[in-house]
Amino acid sequence: MKKKIEESVGTTAAFDQVMSGLHEEKYILRLFITGTTNKSVLALTNLKKICEEYLNGRYELEVIDLYQNPGLAIEEQIIAAPTLIKKLPLPFRRIIGDMSDIEKVLLGLEIKKQ
């Protein structure tokens, strides 16, 4: 009987560890900008602040200038810039704009629930 209790405690500990790991998922983000326009610079600045505050050490951010890589706009179906794409964790999300509405960005990234 004692062995069964120890096994269930171990299982509970493993479950708790897995559940806590869900909040430590790595975010893969791609920000599509158009050169050094005001909106592009503002989007990048705002997004870096948000990532450092809410995802510190748990994100990869790739910045793509559509002037230098116009083919990626077609490939990723970008219709406006700046556009942020959250690749991981799923589900896939898009956020368009200068990322100044922090609540909107947090909801879009699913960091903060409604």
Secondary structure as the mmCIF struct_conf table of DSSP 4:
data_model
#
loop_
_struct_conf.conf_type_id
_struct_conf.id
_struct_conf.beg_label_comp_id
_struct_conf.beg_label_asym_id
_struct_conf.beg_label_seq_id
_struct_conf.end_label_comp_id
_struct_conf.end_label_asym_id
_struct_conf.end_label_seq_id
HELX_RH_AL_P HELX_RH_AL_P1 LYS A 2 LEU A 22
TURN_TY1_P TURN_TY1_P1 HIS A 23 GLU A 24
HELX_LH_PP_P HELX_LH_PP_P1 GLU A 25 LYS A 26
STRN STRN1 TYR A 27 ILE A 33
TURN_TY1_P TURN_TY1_P2 GLY A 35 THR A 36
HELX_RH_AL_P HELX_RH_AL_P2 ASN A 38 TYR A 54
BEND BEND1 LEU A 55 LEU A 55
TURN_TY1_P TURN_TY1_P3 ASN A 56 GLY A 57
BEND BEND2 ARG A 58 ARG A 58
STRN STRN2 TYR A 59 ASP A 65
TURN_TY1_P TURN_TY1_P4 LEU A 66 GLN A 68
HELX_RH_AL_P HELX_RH_AL_P3 PRO A 70 GLU A 75
TURN_TY1_P TURN_TY1_P5 GLU A 76 GLN A 77
BEND BEND3 ALA A 80 PRO A 82
STRN STRN3 THR A 83 LEU A 88
BEND BEND4 PRO A 89 PRO A 91
HELX_LH_PP_P HELX_LH_PP_P2 PHE A 92 PHE A 92
STRN STRN4 ARG A 93 ILE A 96
BEND BEND5 GLY A 97 GLY A 97
BEND BEND6 MET A 99 MET A 99
HELX_RH_AL_P HELX_RH_AL_P4 ILE A 102 GLY A 108
TURN_TY1_P TURN_TY1_P6 LEU A 109 GLU A 110
BEND BEND7 ILE A 111 LYS A 112
#
